Each structure stands twice: as C-alpha cells, then as structure tokens.
Amino acid sequence: MKTYLVGGAVRDELLGLPVKEKDFVVVGSTPEEIERLGYKPVGRDFPVFLHPATHEEHALARTERKSGRGYKGFTVHAAPDVTLEDDLRRRDLTINAIAKAEDGTLIDPFGGRKDLERRVLRHVSEAFAEDPVRILRVARFAARFGFDVAPETMALMKRMVASGETDYLVPERVWQEFAKGLMEREPERMFEVLEECGLRDKLLPEIRAVGKLEGPLAQRFARLAWPLKESEVQALCDRLKVQSEVRELALLACRNRVALRASRLATPEALLELLKRTDAFRRPERFQELLAVARRDQPIIDTSRLERALAAAIAVDAGAIAAGAASPQQIAERIDRARVEAIARSA
C-alpha cells in the first residue's frame, strides 16, 4: 500500500500558490484493508475514505469505463492491481495528473510540469471526451490561471459539442462549474473558451456581452443579467438551476435597470416608488448589492442620490405617524407623504 498526493494540491504547490485542499490516492490496497486501518468510508460512487487523524480524503486508485451518457455514465474499477499511472490517466488535464510520493518524488507521466511552464491546458487522453463537464472545467481553469487551451484539446472540445455529448450536461453540475468560473480572476476568459468550442451558444444564448465582473457571486451574475429582458433572465436561471439569492438579485437588476439609470433626474415620488419596488426598507443589504451592480454600468450610474433618499426615508418616524392616523390606508398615505418630503429635502 502506497499513498500519493495528487491533483490540485500538487499543481498549486508547483505554481507557488496556497494549497487549500489535499487529495490522496492509495495504490495497492482494498476497501477492507483501508477500513481496518481506521479510515472512514464516505464515497458513494467510488471508494473514498477520510484519514483517521487528518480527515483528508484518500481514494483508492481506480479506472473508469464509459457506460452511458453524461457524467454519471461510468463503470468504476478500484482494485489493488490498478497502478498510479492508471489512476492519473483518467484525469482531465495534464496539470492535474501529477502525483507526489511521501518522500517528495514527483510522478508526472503525462508532462504536466512542462504544461505548467508553458501555461497550457491539455487533456491527458481521449477519455476526456467521456465527461462533458470537463469542458466547463477547462474554461474555469482558463479563467483562474489565464492559461491557453492546447489546440488539440480545443479541437476535442469542439467535437464533443458537435456530437451532442454536452446535451446531457446536468444543470446542477453546470451551475456549480459556472459559478466557480464567475468567481475566478479572469471570468471573461471562461466565456471566451466556451465561445470558441461552441458551448456558449448552447448553454448561455441570452448572454451577448461580458464586461469586467467584480464583487460577490450574486453581483457578478446580476451584471450578466443587467442588459437582458426579464424573460431572458428567467430562462437563463431556470436552465442553470441558479440558486435563489443569486436569481433574486439578477431579476431585481434587470427589472429596475431603466429606473436606476434615470434616478439622478427622478422626482422624490419616483425615488420613493423605486425604493418600495426594490424592497429597500425591508432588505437594505440587498438594495446595496443592487446599487453596486448599477454602479458598474456604462456610463457609470451615480447612486449617491438614491442612497441619500433611502437614508432620509428610513429616518421618518413611521411609528409616530401611525399613532395619529385613523386607518391603515391613512397610515400608509401619511408615511409616504412624509418620506417624499424627507427625500426632497435630502436632494
């Protein structure tokens, strides 16, 4: 039984980057033996165990054989006769197929170190084509590292799209990779790679332009949704199974784009209506996120008037007004009137 550090931990260490997670592959063992040593089984689709002391993931060396469509269509074989090279061969990219022995020796049968030096993303073998999620991973790594995609890998990705293999992508997996890509250093590179291989038109037909994306995930996605119609944002979110808080901000941005652009010249009444429509009084944190999205528009939207308007409206003593009113309708009307007057004074 031998244990090797593999994958992203080795890659990032060679790049001089912080190592966030460590994954290990175990060669020459069985599930029964590794459990006897105190490892805890956690893998559902293949044998993965947690180390009894460090709780780091250790997977038995395995091979995979394509048996169906999509990323779940694989038959996994894990046995003592599976070699380290067999295990590395099934990985997506050469830069992720480097292993490190316990004595520090690097095992690099597919030239991953050279590709790190060349800043190239290259597939390990034709088995890459068996999992369409790998196209998204390549695009994400391009966004993270700024690496180029090897011509032969791009050609293979184009064939995968043309063959229809990507039609079996699971929305949840797509969103998982896409969301990670949006948060990388150069997210626009992800779109460039998807455009070149032909997958962007299939997955993201609504998105026609990508500017500089900054901030948290919800704000970055909302910037993509900013110029779109509401129906387009709904379709995009439904197709990608976008999580609710990200979807909410994207829809809020596209619905209020016109009003936000006109806010500098809006009347106090219109400003109050915008604050109410965006639920700024109940959810001021989300409203600030919306303003952050708006400030990245071109030309830049000056949101300072809206911020002053909200502060002035919040300062109105709604409780005192309610105490002197006769009906709920009268309360609402008086509070609105007081807020409009406060907004006018804040201009």
N, C-alpha and C positions, 0 to 999 in steps of 0.2 A: 504493500500500500504506500503510494506516494502522493503528496499534496502539492499543488501548484497554485500560485496567484495568477489570475487570468483577467482578460478583458480590459474594461475601462481603467481599472486601478493601475495596471502596468502601463497602458497608453499614457495616462495623465502623468504618471511618475516620470516617464521618458520625456514628456513635454515640459517638465518642471512646474506642473500645475498641482494644486492641492488635491489629495486623494480623499474623496468623500465616502465612498463605499468600497469594500473589498469583497470580491467573489473568488472562491477557490474551486478547483476541480480535483477530484480524488480519483486516482488511477489504480487499478488492481484490487478493488475491494467490492463488497456486496452490501446491499441494504442491511442484511442481518449482522454482518461484521461491524459496520459503522454504528449501528444502534447499540451493539454490545459495548462499544467504546464510550457511550453516553451521549451521542448525538441525537437531537430531536428531529424526527421527520416532519417536514412542512410542505413538501411538494405535492401537488395534485396531479399534474400531467407527467412529471418525471421525478426521479429520486433526488430531492434536495433536503439537506439537513442543516440544523443550526449547531454550531460548535458548543460544547457544554460550558466552556468558560467565556469565550469572546462573543458568542451568539452570532458570529458571522456565517454567511451562507456557504455551504460546501455541497457541490453537486457531483454525483458520480459521473465519470466520463461516459459520454453517450454518443450515439449516432442517430440520425433521423432519416426516415424514408418517406417520401411524399405518397400519401394515400387518399388524398381528396383535395377539394378546392379550399382556398383561404388559409389563414394562419393556423387553424386547428387541424388541418388535414394532414397530420403526420403520424407515423408509427415510430415510437421511440425504442431504441435498444440500448440498455445500460447493463454492462457485464464486465467482469474482470479482464476479459480479453480486448476490450476497447482501449486503444492507445491514446496517449495525449494528442498525437498528431491527428488521429481520427476525430477527436473532440474539437480540436481547433479548426479542422477543415469545414465543419458545419456552420461556422460563424460567418457573420455578414461581410465584414471588411477586414483587410489585412492588418490594419492598425488596431483592430480589436481581437486579433488572433495571435497575440504574443503571450507567452507564459513565463513565469518566473519561478524557478525552483527554490526550495527552502534555503539553499546555500547561496542564492543570489544569481545563479546562472540563468540567462535569458534563452528561451527556446522560441525560435522565430522561423518556422518552416516556410512561410509564405511571403517573406520580405516586408513585413510590417514596419520595421525600423527605417528601411530605405524610403518607404512611402511617407512616413512621418517627416523625414528630412526633405522630401520633395513636396510636401504639403498636398498630398494626393489621396483621394478616397477611391479605393479599388476593391472590387469584390474578390473574395477568396476563391470561389469556384462557381460553376454553373448552378449549383444548388441554391445560390442567391435567388434565382428566379422562382423558387418554390414558395416564397413567402412575400406577398406584395407589400406588407408593412415595411419591408426593408427599404423600399423606395423612399418612404417618408423619413426613415432613419437617416438615410444618406442626405436628404435635403436638410434635416435638422443638424447633422454634423457639419454640413457646409456652412450653416448659419452660426454654429458655435465656433468653429476653428477658422473659417474663411478659406478652407481648402478647396481645390478644384476637384471635379469628378473626372476620373480617368475616362478617356474616350470609349474604351471597351465596356466600361461599366454603364456609361450613359446609353450606349447602343443597346445593351441588355435591358435596361430600364424601359427604353422606348418599345422594345419588342414585348415586354411584359404588359405594357399599357395597351398596345395594339392587339394582343392576343385575348384580352378580356379578363386576364387573371386579376386585375385590380378591381373588377366589378364585384368581387367577393370580399372586398375590404369591410370589416366590421366597424360601424360608425364610432363606437366607443374607443376602439383602438386608434382610429383616425384622429379623433379629438385629443386623445392622450398624447400622440406624437406631435400633432399640430400645435397644441397648447405649449408644449415644451419648446418647440421651434420658435414660437412667437416671443418667448422669453430669452432667447439666445442673444448673443452680442450683435449679430447682423441678421435679424429676421428676414430682411428683404432678400437675402441670399437663398433662403428656403423657397421663396416664391419663384426665383429665377430658375432653380433646379427643377421644380415641379413644372414650370412652363416649358423648359427645354425638353423634358421627357414626355410631355403631353398629358400629364396627370392633372395639371391645374384646371384645365377646361372641364374635366370630369367632376372633380371634387369641389371646385370653387369658381363656378362660372359667373357668379354675381360680382366677384371682386375684379375690378378692371384696372385699378391703380393702387400701388403700395408706396406710401411715403415713409418717412422715418418714424419708427414706432418706439415709444418710450413709456416708462411707468409700469404699474402692475398689469397683470394679465387682462383684467376686465377693461382697463383703459386702452390697451393695445388693440384688443378685439373691437372695441367701440369705434376706434379710429378707422378700422377697416369698414365698419358698417356706416360710418358717418355720411358718405355721399349716396348711400343706397336708398331705395324705396323700402317702406315698411314690409311689403310683401316679400321683397328680396331678402331682407334680414331674417324674416320668419322662416323662409325656405332654407337659408343657409344654416340657421340654428337647428332646425328640425333634422336636416341631413347629417350634421355633425354631432347631434345629441349634445349640444352645448349646455354646460351647467347653468342653473337658474340665475345666479347672481351676475354671471357674465352676459347672459342673454338679456337680462333686465336693463343693464346699462347700455347695451348696444341698441335696443329698441328705443330707450329713452332718448338717446343721442339722435337717431335718425328722425324720430317724431318731432323733435324740438329744434332741429338744425336751423330752420328758417327764422324762428323767433329769437334764437340765440344770436344769430347774425344781425338781427335788427334791434337787439336790446339797447344799443347805445343811444338810439333815437326814439325809443318807445316811450309812451306815456306812462305815468305812475300806475294807471289802471291796467295797462297791458303788462307791466312788470309784475304786478301782483298776480295777475292771471297766470303768467308763466311760472311764478313761484308755486302757486297752488297746483298747477298741472304737473309739475315735476316732483310734487310731494316734498318740497324743500323744507317745510316746517316739521314734518314728522321724521324725515330722513335726511338731515342736513349733511351727513357724511357722504351719502351717495350723490347729493347735489354738488358737493365739492369735487367729486370724481367727474361728474358731468362737465363742470366748468374747466377742469383740467383737460378733458378731451376737446372742448371748444377752443381752448387757448392754442391748440396745435393746428387750428385751421389755417388756411392760406387764402386771403390775407388774415393775419392774426386777429382773433376776436378779443377785444378789451372787455374783460368780465368784471372790472372793478365796480362799475355802476350796479350790476346785479348783486355783487357781494355787499355793497352798501345798502341796497334795497332790502336784502334779506335781514341784515343786522337791524335796520330800522324797524322792519315789520315785526321781528321777533321781540323787540323791546316794548311793543304795545302791550299794555296790561289788559289782556283779554278777560281775566277773572273779574276785574273791576267793572268792565263794560257789561259782562254777563249779569252781574249782580243788580244792575239797574235797568235791565230790559225785561219786557213782558212775555216774549215768546221766543222759541228757538230761531225763527226766521229773523226776528228783530235783532237778536244777539248777533247772528251771522252778518247781517247788513251793517250793523254798527261797528263790528270788528273790522270788516272790510274797509269801511269808510275811514276808520282811524288809521289803518295800515296804509291806505292810499295817501293820506295826509302826511304820515311819517315818511313814506318813500319820497314824496315830493320835496320835503324838507331836506332829505339826505342828498339830493341831486347836486 
